[in-house]
């Protein structure tokens, strides 16, 4: 059974404001900045294979999204303007980034 909190209805990269909007089946709309998405990229290159290997990503204030590709029915792969494109952003992780950012 799917969870409406993590079922996207529409994904919109807003290029001028540099915000990725996601409309979820539960009626919530997430808004996550391109910078936050790039800095929090979940790939092994950025996060490492353990917490000790994680990199601190900085200087991404002006990064844009050049493409968004679906990955099965569970995620998207974001291609950033700095050439980085190895992160797979699951629906759960996108919702987490929005909710964590709202509390920060």
SEGU-749908 format. One record per residue: x, y, z of N, C-alpha, C in turn; residue number from 1. Coordinates in pm, 1 decimal. Example, Ala and Ser with C-alpha at 12.3 -4.5 7.8 and 13.67 -1.06 7.14 Angstrom:
// residues 2
+----------+----------+----------+----------+----------+----------+----------+----------+----------+-----+
:      n_u :      n_v :      n_w :     ca_u :     ca_v :     ca_w :      c_u :      c_v :      c_w :   n :
+----------+----------+----------+----------+----------+----------+----------+----------+----------+-----+
:   1319.0 :   -569.0 :    780.0 :   1230.0 :   -450.0 :    780.0 :   1320.0 :   -330.0 :    780.0 :   1 :
:   1285.0 :   -225.0 :    708.0 :   1367.0 :   -106.0 :    714.0 :   1290.0 :      3.0 :    787.0 :   2 :
+----------+----------+----------+----------+----------+----------+----------+----------+----------+-----+
END
This chain:
// residues 104
+----------+----------+----------+----------+----------+----------+----------+----------+----------+-----+
:      n_u :      n_v :      n_w :     ca_u :     ca_v :     ca_w :      c_u :      c_v :      c_w :   n :
+----------+----------+----------+----------+----------+----------+----------+----------+----------+-----+
:     84.5 :   -118.1 :      0.0 :      0.0 :      0.0 :      0.0 :     89.1 :    124.5 :      0.0 :   1 :
:     61.3 :    219.0 :    -85.0 :    144.3 :    338.5 :    -95.7 :    101.0 :    444.0 :      6.4 :   2 :
:    197.7 :    525.2 :     44.9 :    177.6 :    632.1 :    141.4 :    158.2 :    762.4 :     63.9 :   3 :
:     46.6 :    831.3 :     83.7 :     17.2 :    955.3 :     11.9 :    121.8 :   1063.5 :     40.0 :   4 :
:    189.4 :   1053.6 :    155.3 :    294.0 :   1151.3 :    188.6 :    412.5 :   1141.5 :     92.4 :   5 :
:    431.7 :   1026.2 :     31.7 :    548.2 :   1006.4 :    -54.5 :    508.2 :    962.0 :   -195.6 :   6 :
:    392.8 :   1005.1 :   -239.3 :    348.3 :    980.1 :   -376.3 :    336.7 :   1113.5 :   -449.0 :   7 :
:    434.0 :   1144.6 :   -534.1 :    428.6 :   1274.0 :   -602.6 :    323.6 :   1275.4 :   -712.4 :   8 :
:    257.0 :   1388.7 :   -725.5 :    161.6 :   1408.6 :   -833.9 :    223.9 :   1490.2 :   -946.3 :   9 :
:    307.7 :   1588.3 :   -908.2 :    374.2 :   1673.1 :  -1006.2 :    505.1 :   1724.4 :   -947.9 :  10 :
:    607.1 :   1733.8 :  -1033.8 :    738.3 :   1785.6 :   -994.4 :    771.7 :   1900.3 :  -1088.6 :  11 :
:    803.1 :   2017.3 :  -1027.3 :    830.4 :   2137.1 :  -1107.6 :    959.8 :   2203.0 :  -1063.7 :  12 :
:   1062.0 :   2203.2 :  -1149.7 :   1179.5 :   2285.3 :  -1118.5 :   1151.7 :   2429.0 :  -1162.4 :  13 :
:   1147.3 :   2521.1 :  -1067.4 :   1120.5 :   2662.0 :  -1095.3 :   1254.4 :   2732.5 :  -1114.5 :  14 :
:   1288.2 :   2760.3 :  -1239.0 :   1422.5 :   2805.7 :  -1273.4 :   1455.3 :   2945.4 :  -1220.2 :  15 :
:   1361.7 :   3036.2 :  -1219.3 :   1391.7 :   3172.3 :  -1174.2 :   1415.0 :   3176.0 :  -1023.0 :  16 :
:   1329.2 :   3110.2 :   -946.9 :   1343.4 :   3110.3 :   -801.1 :   1438.2 :   3001.6 :   -750.7 :  17 :
:   1481.9 :   2911.6 :   -840.4 :   1572.8 :   2801.1 :   -804.9 :   1514.6 :   2714.5 :   -692.4 :  18 :
:   1388.9 :   2678.4 :   -711.7 :   1316.7 :   2594.2 :   -615.7 :   1257.7 :   2474.8 :   -690.3 :  19 :
:   1269.6 :   2356.1 :   -631.0 :   1200.8 :   2238.7 :   -683.6 :   1072.6 :   2222.8 :   -603.2 :  20 :
:    959.2 :   2228.8 :   -672.5 :    830.4 :   2207.3 :   -607.2 :    781.9 :   2066.6 :   -638.9 :  21 :
:    727.0 :   2002.3 :   -536.7 :    667.8 :   1869.6 :   -553.7 :    530.4 :   1871.9 :   -489.4 :  22 :
:    428.0 :   1843.5 :   -568.9 :    292.3 :   1828.0 :   -516.2 :    274.4 :   1681.4 :   -479.7 :  23 :
:    235.1 :   1656.9 :   -354.9 :    218.4 :   1520.5 :   -304.5 :     70.8 :   1483.0 :   -299.4 :  24 :
:     44.1 :   1354.2 :   -299.2 :    -93.2 :   1303.1 :   -297.7 :   -168.4 :   1340.3 :   -170.2 :  25 :
:    -97.6 :   1373.3 :    -62.3 :   -165.9 :   1412.4 :     62.1 :   -202.3 :   1560.5 :     65.1 :  26 :
:   -178.0 :   1632.7 :    -47.0 :   -214.5 :   1773.0 :    -55.9 :   -102.5 :   1870.1 :    -21.8 :  27 :
:      8.8 :   1821.7 :     28.8 :    122.7 :   1906.9 :     64.2 :    204.3 :   1939.7 :    -60.8 :  28 :
:    261.3 :   2059.8 :    -65.0 :    356.0 :   2096.1 :   -169.5 :    490.2 :   2123.9 :   -103.9 :  29 :
:    590.1 :   2044.9 :   -141.2 :    726.4 :   2066.1 :    -92.0 :    794.4 :   2170.4 :   -178.2 :  30 :
:    879.4 :   2249.7 :   -115.5 :    960.9 :   2349.0 :   -185.8 :   1102.3 :   2337.8 :   -131.8 :  31 :
:   1193.5 :   2288.7 :   -215.9 :   1332.2 :   2268.7 :   -175.1 :   1421.9 :   2342.8 :   -273.6 :  32 :
:   1514.0 :   2423.0 :   -221.0 :   1601.9 :   2500.7 :   -308.7 :   1697.0 :   2409.2 :   -385.6 :  33 :
:   1734.2 :   2452.9 :   -503.9 :   1832.1 :   2378.9 :   -584.3 :   1961.3 :   2363.7 :   -505.0 :  34 :
:   2001.5 :   2471.2 :   -435.4 :   2124.5 :   2465.6 :   -356.1 :   2116.3 :   2353.8 :   -252.0 :  35 :
:   2006.0 :   2347.9 :   -179.3 :   1989.9 :   2243.6 :    -76.6 :   1994.1 :   2104.5 :   -139.0 :  36 :
:   1927.2 :   2087.5 :   -252.7 :   1929.4 :   1957.8 :   -319.9 :   2072.0 :   1917.7 :   -356.4 :  37 :
:   2149.8 :   2013.8 :   -409.4 :   2287.5 :   1983.3 :   -450.2 :   2375.8 :   1953.8 :   -329.8 :  38 :
:   2362.2 :   2034.2 :   -224.7 :   2443.6 :   2016.4 :   -104.3 :   2408.9 :   1886.2 :    -33.2 :  39 :
:   2283.7 :   1846.7 :    -36.4 :   2237.4 :   1725.0 :     32.1 :   2226.2 :   1605.8 :    -62.5 :  40 :
:   2293.3 :   1610.3 :   -175.4 :   2288.2 :   1499.3 :   -271.0 :   2322.7 :   1367.9 :   -199.7 :  41 :
:   2239.2 :   1265.0 :   -218.4 :   2259.1 :   1140.6 :   -144.6 :   2358.9 :   1043.0 :   -207.0 :  42 :
:   2427.9 :   1081.7 :   -312.3 :   2517.2 :    986.4 :   -380.3 :   2639.5 :    953.1 :   -294.9 :  43 :
:   2704.5 :    842.7 :   -328.8 :   2822.9 :    798.5 :   -255.2 :   2938.4 :    897.4 :   -269.1 :  44 :
:   2947.7 :    965.5 :   -382.3 :   3053.5 :   1065.0 :   -401.5 :   3041.4 :   1178.0 :   -299.4 :  45 :
:   2919.2 :   1218.1 :   -267.9 :   2896.0 :   1327.7 :   -172.7 :   2885.2 :   1278.4 :    -29.0 :  46 :
:   2807.9 :   1175.0 :     -6.8 :   2781.5 :   1126.7 :    128.9 :   2878.2 :   1018.5 :    174.4 :  47 :
:   2957.1 :    963.3 :     81.6 :   3048.4 :    855.7 :    116.4 :   2974.4 :    726.2 :    143.6 :  48 :
:   3052.1 :    625.8 :    180.7 :   2992.3 :    496.3 :    215.4 :   2973.2 :    482.1 :    365.8 :  49 :
:   3021.0 :    583.9 :    439.4 :   3002.0 :    591.1 :    584.1 :   3003.0 :    738.8 :    621.8 :  50 :
:   2952.5 :    772.8 :    739.2 :   2953.7 :    913.7 :    780.1 :   3093.9 :    976.1 :    779.6 :  51 :
:   3194.8 :    897.9 :    807.5 :   3331.9 :    949.7 :    810.0 :   3380.0 :    992.7 :    670.8 :  52 :
:   3320.4 :    936.8 :    566.3 :   3360.3 :    968.8 :    429.4 :   3280.7 :   1083.8 :    367.8 :  53 :
:   3179.7 :   1133.3 :    436.9 :   3092.9 :   1237.9 :    381.9 :   3171.4 :   1366.1 :    357.2 :  54 :
:   3141.5 :   1431.4 :    244.6 :   3204.1 :   1558.3 :    209.3 :   3111.7 :   1673.5 :    249.8 :  55 :
:   3171.6 :   1785.9 :    281.3 :   3095.5 :   1908.1 :    300.8 :   3093.7 :   1980.1 :    166.9 :  56 :
:   2977.1 :   1995.4 :    108.7 :   2961.3 :   2058.6 :    -21.6 :   2927.8 :   2206.3 :      1.3 :  57 :
:   3005.9 :   2295.2 :    -58.7 :   2981.6 :   2439.0 :    -44.4 :   2988.7 :   2505.9 :   -181.5 :  58 :
:   2954.4 :   2633.6 :   -185.0 :   2966.1 :   2711.5 :   -307.3 :   2865.6 :   2676.1 :   -414.2 :  59 :
:   2748.2 :   2631.5 :   -375.5 :   2646.5 :   2588.8 :   -472.3 :   2525.2 :   2681.7 :   -475.0 :  60 :
:   2544.0 :   2805.7 :   -428.2 :   2433.3 :   2901.6 :   -422.3 :   2371.3 :   2928.6 :   -559.3 :  61 :
:   2451.5 :   2924.5 :   -664.9 :   2403.4 :   2957.7 :   -799.2 :   2375.6 :   2835.7 :   -887.3 :  62 :
:   2378.3 :   2716.7 :   -828.9 :   2355.7 :   2595.8 :   -908.6 :   2211.7 :   2593.1 :   -959.8 :  63 :
:   2195.5 :   2540.9 :  -1079.9 :   2062.7 :   2521.9 :  -1139.3 :   2042.1 :   2374.0 :  -1167.8 :  64 :
:   1921.3 :   2341.3 :  -1206.1 :   1889.6 :   2205.3 :  -1249.5 :   1879.7 :   2208.3 :  -1400.9 :  65 :
:   1957.0 :   2121.6 :  -1465.4 :   1952.9 :   2116.0 :  -1611.4 :   1860.3 :   2006.5 :  -1662.7 :  66 :
:   1830.8 :   1905.9 :  -1578.5 :   1741.5 :   1798.0 :  -1620.1 :   1696.2 :   1720.1 :  -1497.4 :  67 :
:   1578.9 :   1661.4 :  -1508.6 :   1525.1 :   1572.1 :  -1405.7 :   1473.4 :   1448.3 :  -1477.0 :  68 :
:   1524.1 :   1331.2 :  -1437.8 :   1484.7 :   1205.0 :  -1500.3 :   1420.0 :   1113.5 :  -1396.6 :  69 :
:   1311.8 :   1045.8 :  -1433.9 :   1252.1 :    949.7 :  -1340.8 :   1342.5 :    828.0 :  -1323.8 :  70 :
:   1338.9 :    770.4 :  -1204.5 :   1407.6 :    645.0 :  -1175.9 :   1301.1 :    550.0 :  -1124.3 :  71 :
:   1255.5 :    462.0 :  -1211.3 :   1146.6 :    372.0 :  -1173.9 :   1026.6 :    450.0 :  -1124.6 :  72 :
:    959.6 :    394.0 :  -1025.4 :    844.2 :    460.1 :   -963.6 :    876.0 :    509.9 :   -823.3 :  73 :
:   1006.3 :    527.4 :   -794.3 :   1043.0 :    558.3 :   -657.0 :   1134.1 :    679.2 :   -639.9 :  74 :
:   1182.6 :    738.7 :   -750.0 :   1282.0 :    844.7 :   -733.0 :   1299.7 :    925.3 :   -861.2 :  75 :
:   1383.2 :   1030.9 :   -848.1 :   1428.7 :   1106.3 :   -964.3 :   1580.7 :   1120.8 :   -956.5 :  76 :
:   1640.7 :   1135.8 :  -1072.6 :   1782.5 :   1168.0 :  -1081.9 :   1790.5 :   1311.6 :  -1132.0 :  77 :
:   1858.4 :   1395.8 :  -1054.8 :   1868.3 :   1537.1 :  -1088.1 :   2004.3 :   1564.5 :  -1150.8 :  78 :
:   2003.0 :   1633.6 :  -1264.0 :   2125.5 :   1677.5 :  -1330.6 :   2143.0 :   1825.1 :  -1299.0 :  79 :
:   2254.1 :   1858.7 :  -1233.2 :   2281.0 :   1995.6 :  -1191.6 :   2371.1 :   2066.6 :  -1291.9 :  80 :
:   2365.4 :   2198.7 :  -1291.2 :   2442.8 :   2280.0 :  -1385.4 :   2593.5 :   2270.5 :  -1363.1 :  81 :
:   2636.9 :   2221.7 :  -1246.8 :   2780.3 :   2206.1 :  -1222.1 :   2832.4 :   2071.4 :  -1273.2 :  82 :
:   2747.0 :   1996.8 :  -1344.9 :   2787.1 :   1868.8 :  -1402.3 :   2759.5 :   1748.6 :  -1313.7 :  83 :
:   2718.2 :   1771.3 :  -1190.3 :   2691.5 :   1659.7 :  -1099.3 :   2555.1 :   1598.3 :  -1132.4 :  84 :
:   2549.0 :   1464.4 :  -1138.8 :   2422.4 :   1399.4 :  -1173.2 :   2411.4 :   1257.1 :  -1120.7 :  85 :
:   2485.6 :   1222.3 :  -1017.7 :   2484.9 :   1083.0 :   -973.0 :   2389.0 :   1053.8 :   -857.7 :  86 :
:   2323.0 :   1155.9 :   -804.8 :   2233.0 :   1133.2 :   -692.4 :   2095.9 :   1084.2 :   -734.8 :  87 :
:   2046.7 :    987.0 :   -663.6 :   1910.5 :    936.6 :   -681.4 :   1829.4 :    984.7 :   -561.0 :  88 :
:   1733.6 :   1073.1 :   -587.1 :   1651.3 :   1132.5 :   -482.3 :   1520.0 :   1056.2 :   -474.0 :  89 :
:   1506.9 :    971.4 :   -371.8 :   1382.3 :    896.0 :   -354.1 :   1272.6 :    991.5 :   -308.5 :  90 :
:   1148.2 :    947.5 :   -326.1 :   1035.8 :   1030.0 :   -280.8 :   1047.4 :   1057.3 :   -131.7 :  91 :
:   1085.6 :    955.9 :    -53.7 :   1099.3 :    972.9 :     90.9 :   1206.0 :   1076.5 :    124.2 :  92 :
:   1318.1 :   1074.6 :     51.3 :   1426.0 :   1168.6 :     78.7 :   1386.2 :   1311.6 :     40.9 :  93 :
:   1315.4 :   1328.3 :    -70.2 :   1268.2 :   1462.1 :   -107.8 :   1174.7 :   1518.6 :     -1.7 :  94 :
:   1085.7 :   1435.9 :     48.1 :    993.1 :   1482.8 :    151.9 :   1069.6 :   1514.3 :    280.3 :  95 :
:   1167.8 :   1433.2 :    313.9 :   1251.6 :   1457.2 :    430.8 :   1324.3 :   1592.0 :    419.3 :  96 :
:   1383.7 :   1619.7 :    303.1 :   1456.7 :   1745.7 :    284.3 :   1364.8 :   1865.3 :    303.7 :  97 :
:   1242.7 :   1855.0 :    255.5 :   1145.4 :   1963.3 :    272.7 :   1111.2 :   1981.2 :    420.4 :  98 :
:   1077.6 :   1874.0 :    488.6 :   1032.9 :   1882.9 :    626.6 :   1147.3 :   1920.2 :    720.0 :  99 :
:   1267.6 :   1871.2 :    694.2 :   1383.0 :   1907.4 :    774.9 :   1415.4 :   2055.3 :    755.4 : 100 :
:   1407.9 :   2101.5 :    631.7 :   1436.2 :   2241.4 :    600.9 :   1334.4 :   2336.2 :    663.2 : 101 :
:   1210.6 :   2292.4 :    674.6 :   1105.1 :   2375.9 :    731.9 :   1128.9 :   2400.7 :    880.0 : 102 :
:   1192.8 :   2304.7 :    945.3 :   1219.3 :   2319.1 :   1087.1 :   1349.0 :   2390.4 :   1119.0 : 103 :
:   1430.3 :   2414.8 :   1014.9 :   1562.5 :   2475.1 :   1036.6 :   1555.2 :   2625.5 :   1044.2 : 104 :
+----------+----------+----------+----------+----------+----------+----------+----------+----------+-----+
END
